[in-house]
Amino acid sequence: MNATAIYAAKRELIDRLDRASQQVGGPLDGVQVSYMRPGSIGERAIYGGSGRSAYADADAEAQLVRETVTVGLYVRTLSLGDDVRAAEAEVEALAKAAVTLLADDRELTGELSFAGLLASIADVYPHYEQIECILGMSVRLESWLVP
């Protein structure tokens, strides 16, 4: 039996968003997507964070265990100027595009599916003539651990 689906969940989540970022004219076109926060980060980026999971016995006879995985997903924008509301609207739109992409096709693999968001946290960092916005989301995925 697999020990955990955390790493598979993070890989599949980031891979799905990365493929979308490479579709010209798509909602994530031109967005830098990375498995973790990149050292050289662009103006619009999505990257993965830590993961955790919880287990529940689903069928003792078949030895099936349901694992609910939560993966940190960060959406980051860097906007010129000092309009905080506009900067927040930009990161909000990018996050909405990413979540909509996942919700429209919930199955990431045969054993792993998108189950929604658990929580979010938003931060704003004003820099000289720029505003950095980061929206951290706890993305919930569900998997079956099978023998």
Secondary structure in CASP SS format (residue, H / E / C, confidence):
PFRMAT SS
TARGET T0000
AUTHOR 0000-0000-0000
METHOD secondary structure of the structure
MODEL  1
M C 1.00
N C 1.00
A C 1.00
T C 1.00
A C 1.00
I H 1.00
Y H 1.00
A H 1.00
A H 1.00
K H 1.00
R H 1.00
E H 1.00
L H 1.00
I H 1.00
D H 1.00
R H 1.00
L H 1.00
D H 1.00
R H 1.00
A H 1.00
S H 1.00
Q C 1.00
Q C 1.00
V C 1.00
G C 1.00
G C 1.00
P C 1.00
L C 1.00
D C 1.00
G C 1.00
V C 1.00
Q E 1.00
V E 1.00
S E 1.00
Y C 1.00
M C 1.00
R C 1.00
P C 1.00
G C 1.00
S C 1.00
I C 1.00
G C 1.00
E C 1.00
R E 1.00
A E 1.00
I E 1.00
Y E 1.00
G E 1.00
G E 1.00
S E 1.00
G E 1.00
R E 1.00
S E 1.00
A E 1.00
Y E 1.00
A E 1.00
D E 1.00
A E 1.00
D E 1.00
A C 1.00
E C 1.00
A C 1.00
Q C 1.00
L E 1.00
V E 1.00
R E 1.00
E E 1.00
T E 1.00
V E 1.00
T E 1.00
V E 1.00
G E 1.00
L E 1.00
Y E 1.00
V E 1.00
R E 1.00
T E 1.00
L E 1.00
S E 1.00
L E 1.00
G C 1.00
D C 1.00
D C 1.00
V H 1.00
R H 1.00
A H 1.00
A H 1.00
E H 1.00
A H 1.00
E H 1.00
V H 1.00
E H 1.00
A H 1.00
L H 1.00
A H 1.00
K H 1.00
A H 1.00
A H 1.00
V H 1.00
T H 1.00
L H 1.00
L H 1.00
A H 1.00
D H 1.00
D C 1.00
R C 1.00
E E 1.00
L E 1.00
T E 1.00
G C 1.00
E C 1.00
L E 1.00
S E 1.00
F E 1.00
A E 1.00
G E 1.00
L E 1.00
L E 1.00
A E 1.00
S E 1.00
I E 1.00
A E 1.00
D E 1.00
V E 1.00
Y E 1.00
P E 1.00
H E 1.00
Y C 1.00
E C 1.00
Q E 1.00
I E 1.00
E E 1.00
C E 1.00
I E 1.00
L E 1.00
G E 1.00
M E 1.00
S E 1.00
V E 1.00
R E 1.00
L E 1.00
E E 1.00
S E 1.00
W E 1.00
L E 1.00
V C 1.00
P C 1.00
END
